[in-house]
């Protein structure tokens, strides 16, 4: 995997002063600290880290700490269901490559729009080029008054 490839999409806005008053920003709801893992780690290590950190997503980092991919508990579960060995399968084999990212001062609404457009549930959060957190769709729901998904039986 080429770890020097920049993220495909970054939502970028100006400094916090440019954020409309009263708007919730990504910084207000992002998760810190960030659970990160290297692309060559095994699925077993990722599974352990997700459990230990209580994170639902790990940011896969390349050289310089740049986010190059994400891996979720769902990705790991899917790999196991497909018969992959957790001790032999590398993270790089099951990741979402080049995840979209969002700037720390973006509004919650902008982050939700980016997630929906990209079809993802979580975004790495950047401050310039530095990884500073992650934000999940569920964390943004209250800020943008999104209804909870309904399960119809």
Beta strands, then each sheet from edge to edge (+ up, - down):
strand 1: 10-11
strand 2: 36-38
strand 3: 57-61
strand 4: 67-72
strand 5: 96-97
strand 6: 101-103
strand 7: 122-127
strand 8: 130-136
sheet 1: 1+ 6+ 7+ 8-
sheet 2: 2+ 3+ 4- 5+
end
